[in-house]
Amino acid sequence: MIRFVIKRILSIIPVLLAVAIVIFTILYLSPGDPIKLQLGDNYSPEQYQEMAKDLGLDQPYIVQLGQFLYRFFIHLDFGKSWVMKTDIATEIFSRLPRTFIIAAFCCLLQIVVAIPLGITAATHQNGIVDRLCILLAMIGISLPGFWVGLMFILLFSVKLNWLPTSGIEHWYSYIMPIVANALMGIGSLTRMTRSQMLEVIRSDYVVTARAKGVPERTILYGHALPNALIPIVTFVGTHFGRALGGTVVIETVFAVPGIGYYIMDAVRKADYPIVRSGVTLLSLLFCIVILIIDILYAFIDPRIKAQYERGGTRKKVKTSGKGVAANA
């Protein structure tokens, strides 16, 4: 089991390196000149060269990439903003709690709403309730988060004046961003729960339990649901990562001062150090979430744990066999 955890941790390193290299390359090749955007229309060649040197843009691509990777991964130095001249790490970590609150409660809302809907749909297969749950799930999947956010602002802020249009001043300011970010995940998780419950309900051990007269409630919540939740755990973890990524759009729509809004504002200003550091950090958070889910999955499903234990035992037996042959 320890070997499995170490292997999963080590697998994060090449993923993060690949993400950092890709985002750096995309920004490097993107059209537009960040130096001209900051200097405006009136500048001299000397001013241009001086700013290029200050920002490190006078170096070749490979040198700039190496400096970024070295500072980010070795020294954990996110650099300074080209526009605001502020420390990026300080800005990001001051905004991180807002982004994490939206993503965490978004994931919690998906679990609270989608899993009961999926169970209800599975226990009423092909009935009116099942069709209604499927319809609601398809609507949730089909609606883009930014459009839902704009409709929420129009209805609950402009028309009804119930909730603020933007910013995070009170706890209820989080309601619309969380719900708008959660709708698509609710639809996907509802369908996933329904399909897993149907598969488990039709299994032999459930049929045997019914034949023995076990109460339907015990079968559903004591036998079927725990087994159906095993793949759903991984699905929920993936959706938490998607919720983190979705905050980039949602925070922009609702003007929430989180990491997503910070990144989008930096894109508009061509403040590339913020963009590459922010995206790489979000990728790191996503990888950490997936790592935690993989570890939980190994504990929840005994087959995964037994598989790695057998793998270690086989390797030991094979090694000892070679030693015996060599001694002979």
C-alpha positions, 0 to 999 in steps of 0.5 A: 500500500505504501508503494502504491501511495509513493508511486502515485505521488511520484506520478504527479511530478511529470504531470505538473511539469507537462502542464507548466511547459504547455502553459508557458509555451502557449503564453510565449507563442500567443499573439500580442506584445506584453511590453507594448501593452504596458508602455502604450503607444509612445515609447522609445527603443531604449525604453522597450529594451529596458522593460524587456530586460526587467521582465526577462523577455530578452532571453531565449525561450529555453532560458525563460522556460528554465528560469520559470521551472526552476523558480516555481518548483525548486524555490516555490517562487511565483514571481512578481506581477508585471503590471501591479508589481505585487508578489503573486504568491501573496495574492494567490494564497489570499484569494485561495480560500474563496475559490476553495469555498466555491469548489468545496460547497459546489461538490457538496451540493452535487453529492447532496442533490445528485446521489438521492436523485440517482437512487430514486431514479434507479428504484423507480426505473422506467417510471415517471420519477425515473424519467423526470430525474433523467430529464433534470439531469440532462438539463443540468448537463446541457446548461453552460455555467456562465449562462446559468450565472447570467440568468441567476443575476438577471432573476435573483439580483436584477428582478427580485433583488434577493442576492448581490450581483457581484463580489463576496461581502456576505455568506449569501454572496456565495449562493449563486456562484456555487449553484451555477458551478454545480448544475452540470456536475449534478446532472452527470453525477445523477446519471452515474449514480443511477447506472451504478445502482441499477447494475448493483440492484441486478447483481446476484447477491441482491437477488439472493437477499431478496429471496431470503426476505431481507427488507428492501430498505436494508438491501438498498442502503445496506448492500446496494448503495455501499457497493455502488458508491465505490466508483462514484467516489472517484467520479466525485473527486474528478468533479471537485477538480472540475469545480476548481477549474470551473471557478475561472469562469464563474468567478469572472461572471460574478466578479468573485475575487478568487484565483479564477478571477485573478487569472482571467484579469491577468489574461486581459492585461497580458500579465503572464507570470500570474497566468502560468503560476495560477494555472500550474497551482490549480493543476497541483490542487487537482492532482492532490485531490485525485491522489486523495481519492485514489488512496480512499478508493484503495481503502474502500475497495478491498480488491485494489488493496489486495491487488497491490499486496499480492503484487508485492508478495509475488515480487518477493517470491520471484526474487527469492527464487532467483537467489536460490537458483544462483546459490545452487 
